[in-house]
């Protein structure tokens, strides 16, 4: 029988066995929040939560799109939780985050985005805010409203190169994403 080869220590991941992981999990669950960490089944969740950080996902945990690269459930989303912006901001305060990252399922519910950014800034004035936004179906006026809410960083994922974008992105278009990034950059907001 061949000898079993053990994985090197640097390749092993921690599932989350420290107090900080447990506290992060408690805060997220007690505020009925979603994270892309858990919804996307991120293999780094134990490491991040163990350091007291998580990427909040607003708008529920059901996406209206069905992109092939994502593990988030897709279908018809539940109604928005009107208290979610406050719950996210309170969780950030409890976690004592100096930098908060917020993403969303693709719902294109702009007012929820703006309320969340403003509530984070109201309850956490010293916390920098990074938002990872959808393409808002190319509607420049919606992107402008996120810019006007003044997060320190606005991110938008391209996921892949132009050639295979139609194969893996169910609704988003490569050119639309480029325009979203161009609009953010031209506003002099830090753009990722």
N, C-alpha and C positions, 0 to 999 in steps of 0.2 A: 504494500500500500504506500502511495507517495506521501512524503512528509508535507504537512499543512504549512503553507507560507503565511506568516502573520503580517497584518497591515502595519506599516510604520506609524509611530505615535502621531506624527503631524497629519496623517490622513484620517485619524479617528475624530469623530465629532462628539461633543458633549450634549447629551439630551436635555440637560437642565436639572442639575441636582444641587444648586446652591440657593442661598436665601434670596439673592437678588432676582433670580429666575422666578422663584415662588411668589415674591412680592409683585413683580411685573405681571405675572399671570393673574394674580388676585385683583390688581387694579383694573386690568383690561376686562376681566369677566364681571367684576362688581359694577362696572359702568356700562355693561352690555355692549361693548365695542367690538369691532372687527379689526383684524390686522391682516395685511397681505402676507405676513409671516405664516400665520396659521392657514388662511384661506388658500394661499398659493403653495402650501406645504414646503416651505423653504427649508433646506437642509441646514441652514445656519441659524435657525431660530434659537436653539439652545445657547449658542454663543452670544447672540445679541441680547436676548432676554436675560441671560446671566450677567450681562453688563448693565442691565436696567434700561435698555432701549428697545423700541418697537416701531414699526412703520404703520401708523394708523390708517385704516381704510374706511372712508366715509361712504354713505349711501347704501349701506347694507353689505351683504356678501353674495349677492346674485347679480351677475353682469348681464347686460343686454346683448353683448357680443359673444362670439364663440371662437376666439382666436386659438389656433392650434398650439401655440407656445405656452399657454397659460393654464394653470390648474384650478383657477377660480370657477366656481359653479356658474352656469349660464342659464338663462330662462327669463321668466317674467318676475321682476323684482317686487318685493313687498313695499308698502308705502314708506316714505322717509320718516325717520324718528326726529321729530322737531327738537328734542333735547340733545341730540347727538353732538352738535357743535359745543355745547356747554360741557358735556361729558368728556369730550376729547380734551378740551382746555383744562378741566379739573384733573384729568389723568396726567397730563403733562406737568401740572403743578405738583402732584403727589410724587411723580417720578423724579422731580427736580431736574428736568431736562434743560440743558443750555441750548440745544438745537432739536427741533421737532420736525419730523418728516410725515407728511400726510399725502395719501394717494386716494384713489376711489375706484369703484367698479365703473364701467362705462355706462352712465345714465344721462350725462349731460345736463344735470340739474344744477344750474349755475348758482342760484341763490343760496343753496346749501354750502357750496364752496366758499362763497364770500362771507357768509355768516360764520363758518368754521374758522377761517383766517382771522376775522375781526375778534372773535371770542377768544382765540388763543392769545392774540396780542393784548386784549383787555386784561385777562387773568394772568398773563405771563409776559410782562413788558420787557423783560431782559432775555427772553428766549427768541432765538432766530427761527424763522419759519421757512421750511422748504416744502413746496408743493409739487407733486408729480401729477400733472393734469392730463385728461383725455384731450382729443383733438376738437371737441365740441362741434364735430362735423364741419369744421372749417369756418364756423361763424366768428368772424373777427371781433364783433361787438361783445361776444361772450368772453373771448380771450382778454379783451381790453378790461373787462370788469374784474377779472382775477388780477391783472396787472395793477389796477387801481386800488385793490385791497392791500397792496404793498407787502407781499411776502418777500423775504430777502432773496430767495432763490426760486425760480420756476423751472421745472424740469418737464420734459415730454419725451417719451421713449419712441425710438424709430424701430426697435426690435431687430431689424435685418436690413439687408441691402435692397436696392430698388428691384433688381431682377427677380428675387424670390418673395418680395413683399406680398404680392397677391396670393401666394400659396399659404402663407402663415397668418396673415392678418385678415380677419373675416370682413370687416367693414372699413377699416382705416385705409387711407390711400397715402402712398409715400410722399407725393407732392403736397398733400394737405399738411402732413406732419412738418415738412420743410417750411411751409408758410407759417405755421404756428410758431416754430422756433425762430424764424426771421422776425416775426412781429414782437416776440418777447425780447429778442436781442436788441431790436431797434428802440425799445422803451428804456434801454440802459439798465434793465434788471439783470442780475446774474442769471445766466441761462445755461441749463444742462440738457 
